[in-house]
Amino acid sequence: MRSSRDGNSTPVSPLDNAFSPSYLALLRDRDDAVTAAEAELAGPWKIEPVPGRPGAFAILPLWEDLAIGDPPVAVLWHLETARLLAVLLPAIDREPLFHLEEQAGAEGYPLVAVYGEQGPQVAGWLDRYEPRWAEGLHLLEAVVRSPWALATLLEAAGPGAEEQVRRIRARRPGA
């Protein structure tokens, strides 16, 4: 419910919008910003059961709802897989945090990391040209930067894995 200054309340529709229809139409005619793909998948995401499809889980942006007809970005049969995809989506279209140089130097193929305002820096060298390793590092770096992503990964792994992680962490020096 939305309250006015005089104390009266009016119902809020999920389709209410702060922007006029003509303004929204103008936006649709413009080119997206360079960061639009990253913004589209940045989340936050929610996972909800799909009505009428027992065992199916939909992934939607937090502000959308299956009940009002919003289409999910995915429908998956396993909750664990849905959790994994919800973690992956914000990381996958981000500007890569790592890339591998195609030309080897004396120490190997330079692995370049992008650290914010510091800009690109050589993070180390690989003995072979394997760009998937840099892509994997990008995804893992994005996950470890997000406490939500880490928690969601542990949920996807299940309680047995969480217990093992607790035991491993408790036995490591400095834990």
N, C-alpha and C positions, 0 to 999 in steps of 0.2 A: 504494500500500500504506500502511496505517496501522500504526504501531509502538506496542506497549504498553510499559509500564515494564519488563516482564520480557524484552523483546527479541523477542518473537514478533510476527509481522506478519500482519495480516488484510487481505484485499482490500477496497478501497473501491468501493462501487457508486455510479454516478452518481446514483442515486435516494436515497442516504443523506442524511439531513437532521438538523441539530442540534435541530430542533423536533419535539415529539411530535405525532402525528396529531390528538389532541384539541385541542392548542393551534392547529394550523393550521386545524382546522374552526371554532374560535372566531373566528379572524381573518377567515375567509370571510364570517361573518355581520355584520361591522362595515362601516360606511361608510368609503370611502377618504378619505385626507387630501386637502386642496386641492391639494397638490403631486403627487398620485399620477400624473396624466397625464404631467407632466414627468419624473418618476422612471421611468416605464415606457419612455419613449423616450430616456432620457439615455445609454444605451449603457454601456460600449463595445460596438461592433458588430463582427462579423466577417463576411467574405464567403467562401463556399466553393462549389465546384462541386457541382451536384446530381447524385447518382448516377443513372444511367439516362436522363439528359436532357443529352446532349452540348451544350455551349455555354451551358447555363443556370447562373445563379449565385444562390445563396440568401443572404439577409441574416438573421442571427440575433444575439441577444445573445451576447457572448463566452463565457458560461458554458453555453450550450445547444449541442446537437449533433444534426444530422440523423440520424446513425447510431443514436441511441437513441429517435428518433421525435419530437423536438421540432419543432414547426411553425415554418417561417420566417415573418418578417413580410412578406417579399416574395421572389419569384423573378423574375429579369430575364434577358433574353437577351444583354445586353451588360455586360461587366465595368465599363466606364466609367460606365454608368448606375447599376449597383449601388453603385459608389463614391460617386457623387453622392447617392444616397438615404441611404447610411450617414452622410454629412456632414449632410444635411438633417434627419434624424430627431431628433438631440439639440436642434436649434435650433427646430424648428417648434412644439413645444408649450410652450416656455419662456414665462414672463411676458414680454410685449412690452417690448423695450428702448426703442422709439420709438412714439409715436402722434401723430396729427395732430388739432389742435383743429378742430371743425366751424365755428367762428365766426371769420371773418377780422378782423384788426385793421388798423391803419394800415399796417403793414409786410407784411401778408399773413397766411397761415394759420400759426399757431404750430406748430412741430415740437417736441414735448416728448420729452426723453430721460430715462430713469430711470437714475441713476448710483448704485447701491447705497445706502449709508447717507445720501448727500447728498439722496436723494429726487428727485422730478421737477423738471426744470429746462428752460427754453426753450433749445433748441439752435440755433434759427434760425427762418426763415420761408420758406414756399413761396408762389409766386405763384398757385397754384391748389389746390383741395381734391382731392388725389390720395392716398387712404389707402394705395394699393399702394406708393407710394414709401416711406412709413414702414415698411410690412411688409418691403420689400426691404432697407431699412437695418437693420432688426432682424436679418434673416438674415445679412447681410454682417458685421455687428458680432459675431454669435455665431461666425461662421467665423474672423474674424481674432483672436478671443480663444483659439482652439484651435490650437496647433501641429499636432496630429494632423489636424485638419480641413484645414488649409492643405496639409499634405503629401499627404493623400488627394486633394484637388482637383488638385494638380500631377500625381499619378499618373494620375488620370482624364483629364487633358489630354494626356498622352503625352509621350514623350521630346523630340519636336520643340518642343513648347511649353515644356518645362523648359529647353531650351537657349536659347530666345528670352528667357525670363524671366531667365536668368543673364546674357545679353548686355545686356538692358535695365538690369538692376540694376547691372551693372558700369559702365555709362556715365552713371548718374545721379550728380549731385553729392552728396557725403556718403555714398555707398554703401560 
